[in-house]
Amino acid sequence: MLISLEDVRQAYHLTYPKLTAIIVSGTYEKPNAMAVSWHTHLSFNPPLYGVSISPKRYTYELINRYGDFSVNFMPFGMAEVVWLTGSYSGREVNKFEKFRLMKLRARKITAPIIAQCLAALECKVVDKFVTGDHVFFVGEIVHAWVREDTILDKKRALLSPDKAQQVYYLGEGIFLTIDAKTERKFE
Ligand SMILES: Cc1cc2nc3c(=O)[nH]c(=O)nc-3n(C[C@H](O)[C@H](O)[C@H](O)COP(=O)(O)O)c2cc1C
């Protein structure tokens, strides 16, 4: 039996669990990290990636100031760090120091990437839209990184599900990852 939600504002939960990443903004010297679940690919050519950020976040300020950000996909062993970057503001704490994130200089943007990531996208902001109480930043992917041992095929960058144990967020502080045993292949 299908039931109706009492409050449609809770409907966003119905699309979870979501692959959750850490957005890094700011500079190599003063980077900031924040958890994001609302992010998506938008175009193959040019390669565009969108992230929805509330103007309340320090990250919002930094992306506007420097015009770029990195999207960092973390191993499941670091799910708690993902949670913590989404629970504190960079206005109050240095999240790189406090949560032992290591930074690497990006190739083509001001913001660094996270050294412990499975994969990272370097994005330059090419557009932004106000979408209700969030702002949707459209970034062009100008460089991408992946941990060599997590992909099946370098040309297609296809991830190996048992090696790339990514972080998924269900809501209310609950995280999970993919069970490779559920894999099915269709020809
Ligand atoms: C799992 C998780 C996912 C989140 N996803 C988003 C998101 O997509 N957009 C957003 O604006 N805030 C999101 N947040 C909230 C921010 O990460 C949080 O407010 C953070 O403390 C902001 O940090 P900052 O002030 O240093 O930028 C999320 C939080 C968590 C825990």
The ligand as an SDF file (V2000), in Angstrom:
LIG
                    3D

 31 33  0  0  0  0  0  0  0  0999 V2000
   25.8300   14.0500    4.9680 C   0  0  0  0  0  0  0  0  0  0  0  0
   25.6240   15.5260    4.7930 C   0  0  0  0  0  0  0  0  0  0  0  0
   25.2870   16.0440    3.5460 C   0  0  0  0  0  0  0  0  0  0  0  0
   25.1090   17.4220    3.3700 C   0  0  0  0  0  0  0  0  0  0  0  0
   24.7860   17.9120    2.1270 N   0  0  0  0  0  0  0  0  0  0  0  0
   24.6680   19.2440    1.9360 C   0  0  0  0  0  0  0  0  0  0  0  0
   24.3990   19.7690    0.6350 C   0  0  0  0  0  0  0  0  0  0  0  0
   24.2980   19.0510   -0.3540 O   0  0  0  0  0  0  0  0  0  0  0  0
   24.2850   21.1390    0.5230 N   0  0  0  0  0  0  0  0  0  0  0  0
   24.4100   21.9840    1.5990 C   0  0  0  0  0  0  0  0  0  0  0  0
   24.2990   23.2220    1.4430 O   0  0  0  0  0  0  0  0  0  0  0  0
   24.6780   21.5010    2.8380 N   0  0  0  0  0  0  0  0  0  0  0  0
   24.8250   20.1600    3.0250 C   0  0  0  0  0  0  0  0  0  0  0  0
   25.1240   19.6760    4.2640 N   0  0  0  0  0  0  0  0  0  0  0  0
   25.3560   20.6020    5.3810 C   0  0  0  0  0  0  0  0  0  0  0  0
   26.7870   21.1800    5.4010 C   0  0  0  0  0  0  0  0  0  0  0  0
   27.7520   20.1800    5.1010 O   0  0  0  0  0  0  0  0  0  0  0  0
   27.0820   21.7590    6.8040 C   0  0  0  0  0  0  0  0  0  0  0  0
   26.1790   22.7990    7.0810 O   0  0  0  0  0  0  0  0  0  0  0  0
   28.5230   22.2090    6.9910 C   0  0  0  0  0  0  0  0  0  0  0  0
   28.7720   22.3280    8.3690 O   0  0  0  0  0  0  0  0  0  0  0  0
   28.8400   23.5180    6.2850 C   0  0  0  0  0  0  0  0  0  0  0  0
   30.1960   23.7890    6.4660 O   0  0  0  0  0  0  0  0  0  0  0  0
   30.8740   25.2050    6.1400 P   0  0  0  0  0  0  0  0  0  0  0  0
   30.1240   26.2710    6.9130 O   0  0  0  0  0  0  0  0  0  0  0  0
   32.2890   25.0230    6.6020 O   0  0  0  0  0  0  0  0  0  0  0  0
   30.7760   25.4110    4.6620 O   0  0  0  0  0  0  0  0  0  0  0  0
   25.2740   18.3000    4.4590 C   0  0  0  0  0  0  0  0  0  0  0  0
   25.6070   17.7730    5.7210 C   0  0  0  0  0  0  0  0  0  0  0  0
   25.7770   16.4050    5.8870 C   0  0  0  0  0  0  0  0  0  0  0  0
   26.1450   15.8640    7.2350 C   0  0  0  0  0  0  0  0  0  0  0  0
  1  2  1  0
  2  3  1  0
  2 30  2  0
  3  4  2  0
  4  5  1  0
  4 28  1  0
  5  6  2  0
  6  7  1  0
  6 13  1  0
  7  8  2  0
  7  9  1  0
  9 10  1  0
 10 11  2  0
 10 12  1  0
 12 13  2  0
 13 14  1  0
 14 15  1  0
 14 28  1  0
 15 16  1  0
 16 17  1  0
 16 18  1  0
 18 19  1  0
 18 20  1  0
 20 21  1  0
 20 22  1  0
 22 23  1  0
 23 24  1  0
 24 25  2  0
 24 26  1  0
 24 27  1  0
 28 29  2  0
 29 30  1  0
 30 31  1  0
M  END
$$$$
